[in-house]
């Protein structure tokens, strides 16, 4: 599996406060079948998560060395989960925040409760910099209920990620139904864990649900999307 969204890198956001916790999160990911794990710390001014690329890369390299020393069979990549505002465009230009690994894809999130930013405008602005926006946990945006709007975002060039926890129903029936409907309509590009120390990794369980309901081709398409590698 490929997991493009996880808060595992220690010391940089609310995901993990210690090396030991981060190692346990990696062990859990491996147990779920993840072979390619992206570490995507928040870049979010409203919560003072402002660790920039240079700082994250130092922590990442040290953590990656620790994983290698233990001989664990998992590939690690660095990125960010970027809380969108017009200001982050300059940070992207200056490379203070990171795309997903060596790809041109950037993981973007928005306010969960109200539309503070125009999503189509955000997709346009990010695309104009040469990046492909991957919209994080789309099923969680309470104001984005029309599935036609999601199709419009995809036609504009955005890619769509949903959380494994939503597929298994952890976030309520509404989010579960929305995620499953998007998958049925072929409007999901990635399923990811969005794991923190405070959250269980549901990738294995979610894969089994999608495998049973939609078949192996769909399960592989959205859990093992190689376009970021």
LUMLUM-186279 format. One record per residue (C-alpha): chain; z, x, y. Coordinates in nm, 3 decimals. Each point is the difference from the previous one (the first is absolute). Layout:
BEGIN
['A', [Z, X, Y]]
...
END
This chain:
BEGIN
['A', [0.000, 0.000, 0.000]]
['A', [-0.046, 0.086, 0.366]]
['A', [0.281, -0.103, 0.234]]
['A', [-0.102, 0.034, 0.365]]
['A', [0.319, -0.132, 0.163]]
['A', [0.349, 0.134, -0.073]]
['A', [0.298, 0.121, 0.202]]
['A', [0.106, 0.284, -0.227]]
['A', [-0.016, 0.308, 0.225]]
['A', [0.364, 0.089, 0.075]]
['A', [0.164, 0.023, 0.341]]
['A', [-0.282, -0.146, 0.213]]
['A', [0.047, -0.379, 0.005]]
['A', [0.199, -0.276, -0.172]]
['A', [-0.146, 0.073, -0.342]]
['A', [0.218, 0.280, -0.134]]
['A', [0.293, 0.191, 0.146]]
['A', [0.015, 0.277, -0.260]]
['A', [-0.208, 0.214, -0.234]]
['A', [0.180, -0.148, -0.301]]
['A', [-0.093, -0.355, 0.101]]
['A', [-0.362, 0.102, 0.055]]
['A', [-0.018, 0.164, -0.342]]
['A', [0.134, -0.317, -0.161]]
['A', [-0.267, -0.204, 0.182]]
['A', [-0.268, 0.235, -0.136]]
['A', [0.141, -0.032, -0.352]]
['A', [-0.013, -0.377, 0.037]]
['A', [-0.361, 0.014, 0.121]]
['A', [-0.097, 0.214, -0.299]]
['A', [0.171, -0.246, -0.234]]
['A', [-0.216, -0.273, 0.156]]
['A', [-0.317, 0.197, -0.080]]
['A', [-0.073, 0.138, 0.348]]
['A', [-0.205, 0.320, -0.019]]
['A', [-0.096, 0.029, 0.368]]
['A', [0.284, -0.067, 0.244]]
['A', [-0.043, -0.016, 0.377]]
['A', [0.309, 0.062, 0.210]]
['A', [-0.036, -0.206, 0.316]]
['A', [0.296, 0.028, 0.238]]
['A', [0.018, -0.248, 0.284]]
['A', [-0.134, 0.088, 0.342]]
['A', [0.164, -0.274, 0.202]]
['A', [0.121, 0.045, 0.356]]
['A', [0.200, -0.324, 0.003]]
['A', [0.228, 0.138, -0.274]]
['A', [-0.010, 0.359, 0.122]]
['A', [-0.192, 0.123, -0.307]]
['A', [-0.195, 0.266, 0.186]]
['A', [-0.018, 0.293, -0.240]]
['A', [-0.341, 0.152, 0.069]]
['A', [-0.253, 0.149, -0.238]]
['A', [0.114, 0.362, 0.035]]
['A', [0.361, -0.091, -0.084]]
['A', [-0.100, -0.227, -0.289]]
['A', [-0.230, 0.265, -0.145]]
['A', [0.286, 0.251, -0.020]]
['A', [0.223, -0.246, -0.185]]
['A', [-0.293, -0.106, -0.218]]
['A', [-0.088, 0.355, -0.106]]
['A', [0.361, 0.074, -0.094]]
['A', [0.025, -0.325, -0.196]]
['A', [-0.334, 0.061, -0.170]]
['A', [0.117, 0.350, -0.104]]
['A', [0.312, -0.152, -0.155]]
['A', [-0.210, -0.246, -0.202]]
['A', [-0.227, 0.283, -0.117]]
['A', [0.297, 0.214, -0.105]]
['A', [0.121, -0.285, -0.218]]
['A', [-0.341, -0.028, -0.164]]
['A', [-0.036, -0.369, 0.075]]
['A', [-0.347, -0.143, -0.057]]
['A', [-0.064, -0.183, 0.326]]
['A', [-0.227, 0.077, 0.293]]
['A', [0.156, -0.035, 0.346]]
['A', [-0.177, -0.071, 0.327]]
['A', [0.129, -0.042, 0.353]]
['A', [-0.077, -0.272, 0.253]]
['A', [0.174, -0.240, 0.236]]
['A', [0.064, -0.369, 0.027]]
['A', [-0.088, -0.053, 0.364]]
['A', [0.143, -0.291, 0.197]]
['A', [-0.296, -0.095, 0.214]]
['A', [0.002, -0.001, 0.377]]
['A', [-0.262, 0.120, 0.244]]
['A', [0.208, 0.318, 0.045]]
['A', [-0.053, 0.117, -0.358]]
['A', [-0.370, 0.054, 0.063]]
['A', [0.082, 0.307, 0.209]]
['A', [0.235, 0.123, -0.274]]
['A', [-0.282, -0.038, -0.252]]
['A', [-0.238, 0.190, 0.230]]
['A', [0.251, 0.283, 0.031]]
['A', [0.068, -0.009, -0.376]]
['A', [0.373, -0.055, 0.057]]
['A', [-0.021, -0.267, -0.269]]
['A', [-0.188, 0.024, -0.324]]
['A', [-0.263, -0.182, -0.202]]
['A', [0.051, -0.047, -0.372]]
['A', [-0.030, 0.343, -0.159]]
['A', [-0.339, 0.159, 0.062]]
['A', [-0.173, -0.335, 0.053]]
['A', [-0.103, -0.170, 0.325]]
['A', [0.219, -0.303, -0.077]]
['A', [0.311, -0.080, 0.203]]
['A', [0.278, -0.234, -0.110]]
['A', [0.081, -0.243, 0.282]]
['A', [0.273, -0.262, 0.028]]
['A', [0.067, -0.273, 0.255]]
['A', [0.292, -0.221, 0.099]]
['A', [0.097, -0.222, -0.292]]
['A', [0.110, -0.300, 0.203]]
['A', [-0.229, -0.032, 0.302]]
['A', [-0.343, 0.122, 0.104]]
['A', [0.086, 0.265, 0.257]]
['A', [-0.336, 0.173, -0.040]]
['A', [-0.347, -0.139, -0.057]]
['A', [-0.092, 0.107, -0.354]]
['A', [-0.380, -0.007, 0.043]]
['A', [0.036, 0.206, 0.317]]
['A', [0.226, 0.245, -0.185]]
['A', [-0.254, 0.032, -0.283]]
['A', [-0.275, 0.064, 0.256]]
['A', [0.206, 0.261, 0.188]]
['A', [0.096, 0.193, -0.313]]
['A', [-0.354, -0.016, -0.137]]
['A', [-0.134, 0.138, 0.329]]
['A', [0.199, 0.319, -0.069]]
['A', [-0.176, 0.045, -0.334]]
['A', [0.283, -0.133, -0.215]]
['A', [0.009, -0.287, -0.247]]
['A', [0.308, -0.219, 0.063]]
['A', [0.191, -0.108, -0.309]]
['A', [0.216, -0.295, 0.100]]
['A', [0.337, 0.023, -0.173]]
['A', [0.163, -0.292, -0.187]]
['A', [-0.231, -0.266, 0.146]]
['A', [0.177, -0.277, -0.190]]
['A', [0.316, 0.060, 0.206]]
['A', [-0.149, -0.094, 0.338]]
['A', [0.120, -0.356, 0.049]]
['A', [-0.258, -0.070, 0.271]]
['A', [-0.299, 0.118, -0.208]]
['A', [-0.039, -0.300, -0.227]]
['A', [-0.372, -0.075, 0.016]]
['A', [-0.170, 0.191, -0.279]]
['A', [-0.324, -0.016, 0.198]]
['A', [0.168, 0.221, 0.262]]
['A', [0.068, 0.262, -0.265]]
['A', [-0.365, -0.010, -0.103]]
['A', [-0.098, 0.057, 0.364]]
['A', [0.224, 0.307, 0.019]]
['A', [-0.160, 0.136, -0.316]]
['A', [-0.350, -0.063, 0.136]]
['A', [0.101, 0.198, 0.308]]
['A', [0.080, 0.295, -0.225]]
['A', [0.369, -0.040, -0.077]]
['A', [0.143, 0.040, -0.347]]
['A', [0.287, -0.212, -0.132]]
['A', [0.322, 0.101, -0.176]]
['A', [0.256, -0.233, -0.156]]
['A', [0.343, 0.086, -0.137]]
['A', [0.076, 0.000, -0.371]]
['A', [0.329, -0.172, 0.077]]
['A', [-0.189, -0.298, 0.143]]
['A', [-0.210, -0.032, -0.315]]
['A', [0.312, -0.024, -0.215]]
['A', [0.147, -0.263, 0.233]]
['A', [0.284, 0.206, 0.146]]
['A', [-0.092, -0.096, 0.357]]
['A', [-0.023, -0.372, -0.064]]
['A', [-0.257, -0.243, -0.135]]
['A', [-0.199, -0.022, 0.324]]
['A', [-0.073, 0.372, 0.013]]
['A', [-0.064, 0.009, -0.375]]
['A', [-0.252, -0.285, 0.021]]
['A', [-0.173, 0.159, 0.297]]
['A', [-0.029, 0.338, -0.173]]
['A', [-0.134, -0.156, -0.320]]
['A', [-0.251, -0.210, 0.191]]
['A', [-0.131, 0.306, 0.183]]
['A', [-0.037, 0.185, -0.329]]
['A', [-0.184, -0.296, -0.152]]
['A', [-0.239, 0.001, 0.297]]
['A', [-0.059, 0.375, -0.044]]
['A', [0.154, 0.073, 0.342]]
['A', [0.253, 0.265, -0.107]]
['A', [-0.080, 0.371, -0.017]]
['A', [0.340, 0.147, -0.089]]
['A', [0.329, -0.105, -0.156]]
['A', [0.282, 0.234, 0.101]]
['A', [0.374, 0.029, -0.055]]
['A', [0.126, 0.030, 0.362]]
['A', [0.303, 0.144, -0.177]]
['A', [0.317, 0.111, 0.180]]
['A', [0.329, 0.117, -0.146]]
['A', [0.121, -0.356, 0.044]]
['A', [-0.295, -0.153, -0.189]]
['A', [-0.105, 0.005, -0.365]]
['A', [-0.350, 0.115, -0.088]]
['A', [-0.192, -0.300, -0.140]]
['A', [-0.340, 0.163, -0.060]]
['A', [0.015, -0.018, -0.381]]
['A', [0.114, -0.362, -0.004]]
['A', [-0.259, -0.104, 0.260]]
['A', [-0.278, 0.176, -0.192]]
['A', [0.092, -0.197, -0.313]]
['A', [-0.017, -0.327, 0.192]]
['A', [-0.343, 0.075, 0.146]]
['A', [-0.128, 0.129, -0.335]]
['A', [0.099, -0.326, -0.168]]
['A', [-0.128, -0.230, 0.274]]
['A', [-0.318, 0.176, 0.117]]
['A', [-0.088, 0.260, -0.265]]
['A', [-0.014, 0.377, -0.021]]
['A', [-0.290, 0.052, 0.241]]
['A', [0.188, -0.166, 0.284]]
['A', [0.328, 0.171, -0.088]]
['A', [-0.164, 0.343, 0.003]]
['A', [-0.193, -0.077, 0.318]]
['A', [0.309, -0.072, 0.210]]
['A', [0.263, 0.220, -0.171]]
['A', [-0.220, 0.303, -0.052]]
['A', [-0.224, 0.004, 0.307]]
['A', [-0.138, 0.355, 0.013]]
['A', [-0.156, -0.027, 0.348]]
['A', [0.300, 0.172, 0.161]]
['A', [-0.005, 0.305, -0.229]]
END
